[in-house]
Every structure is written in structure tokens, then in C-alpha cells.
Amino acid sequence: MSFQLTASDLLWMESMNMKCQEKGCEKEAIECHYSKVEEDELHEYTEYYCEEHAVIHGYCKNCGTFAAIYTCFDKSGFCAFCKSDTQID
């Protein structure tokens, strides 16, 4: 019996060992996601940052969603959903 990994298995394994993509940072990363419209098509992108660099780049440090475009994204580093979901003040 042979076991073969699928492409999604390999992507998952890769994401589990990702380091922050900020130059010189070796901290463990979270997946950070954003969407962008290009030529009338919506494209999804993923970046990998540690919690500190995620916030600097505008991502929620809990869920990794790009949140800098919302006025409720503040110095706590949490998007409105995660902030209210976890009762963080």
C-alpha cells in the first residue's frame, strides 16, 4: 500500500513550517490573506508574517485577514471580528 500526498497536503505542510517573510525575522508565521481586483477579476493572495509584522503590514494578528482598510483596526492588532469575538480591549 502506498501513500501519496496531494497538492493541498503539501501546501498545508509548508504553511505549518513557515517563517515570517520579513527580512531578517525568524519567528513563526501566520497565514495572512488579502484580495485585490486586477483587470476586473478578484485575486486572492497569501503572505506569511509573524504577529508583530502582520500588524505592521495591516493584518489581524489573530486571523490573518487584511484589516488596515477598516477604521476599527487599531493598535491592538485585532480586526473588529476577532476583537469582539475574544472580548479583547
C-alpha positions as CSV (number, residue, x, y, z in Angstrom):
1,M,0.0,0.0,0.0
2,S,1.4,3.4,-1.0
3,F,0.7,6.8,0.4
4,Q,0.7,9.8,-1.8
5,L,0.4,13.4,-0.7
6,T,-1.9,15.7,-2.6
7,A,-1.0,19.3,-3.6
8,S,-3.2,20.6,-0.8
9,D,-1.4,18.3,1.7
10,L,1.9,19.7,0.6
11,L,0.7,23.3,0.9
12,W,-0.7,22.6,4.4
13,M,2.6,21.1,5.4
14,E,4.5,24.1,4.0
15,S,2.3,26.5,5.9
16,M,2.9,24.7,9.2
17,N,6.6,25.4,9.0
18,M,6.6,28.9,7.5
19,K,8.8,31.6,8.9
20,C,8.0,35.3,8.7
21,Q,8.8,36.6,5.3
22,E,10.1,40.0,6.7
23,K,13.8,40.2,6.0
24,G,15.8,39.1,9.0
25,C,12.9,37.7,11.0
26,E,13.0,34.1,12.0
27,K,9.7,33.9,14.0
28,E,6.9,31.5,13.2
29,A,4.5,33.0,10.8
30,I,0.7,33.1,10.4
31,E,-1.0,33.0,7.0
32,C,-2.1,36.5,6.1
33,H,-4.8,36.9,3.3
34,Y,-5.9,39.8,1.1
35,S,-7.9,40.2,-2.0
36,K,-7.2,42.5,-4.9
37,V,-9.1,43.3,-8.1
38,E,-6.9,43.2,-11.1
39,E,-8.3,43.7,-14.6
40,D,-11.9,43.2,-13.3
41,E,-11.0,39.9,-11.7
42,L,-10.7,39.2,-7.9
43,H,-7.4,37.6,-7.0
44,E,-6.6,36.1,-3.5
45,Y,-3.1,36.4,-2.1
46,T,-1.3,34.9,0.9
47,E,1.6,36.2,2.7
48,Y,3.4,34.9,5.8
49,Y,4.2,37.2,8.8
50,C,4.8,36.8,12.5
51,E,2.2,38.5,14.7
52,E,4.3,41.7,15.0
53,H,5.0,42.1,11.3
54,A,1.4,41.1,10.4
55,V,0.1,44.1,12.3
56,I,2.7,46.4,10.8
57,H,1.5,45.3,7.3
58,G,-2.1,45.8,8.2
59,Y,-3.2,42.2,9.0
60,C,-5.1,40.9,12.1
61,K,-2.6,39.1,14.3
62,N,-5.2,36.5,15.2
63,C,-6.9,35.5,11.9
64,G,-4.5,37.0,9.3
65,T,-7.2,38.9,7.4
66,F,-6.1,42.2,5.9
67,A,-7.8,44.7,8.2
68,A,-6.0,48.0,7.8
69,I,-8.7,49.4,5.5
70,Y,-11.2,49.4,8.3
71,T,-11.2,52.3,10.8
72,C,-11.8,49.8,13.7
73,F,-8.3,48.3,13.1
74,D,-6.3,49.8,15.9
75,K,-3.1,49.4,17.8
76,S,-4.4,46.2,19.4
77,G,-3.7,44.4,16.1
78,F,-7.0,42.6,16.0
79,C,-9.7,43.1,13.4
80,A,-13.2,44.0,14.6
81,F,-14.4,40.4,14.4
82,C,-11.5,38.9,16.4
83,K,-11.6,41.8,18.9
84,S,-15.3,41.3,19.6
85,D,-15.1,37.5,19.5
86,T,-12.4,37.3,22.1
87,Q,-13.6,40.3,24.1
88,I,-10.2,42.0,23.8
89,D,-10.0,45.6,25.0
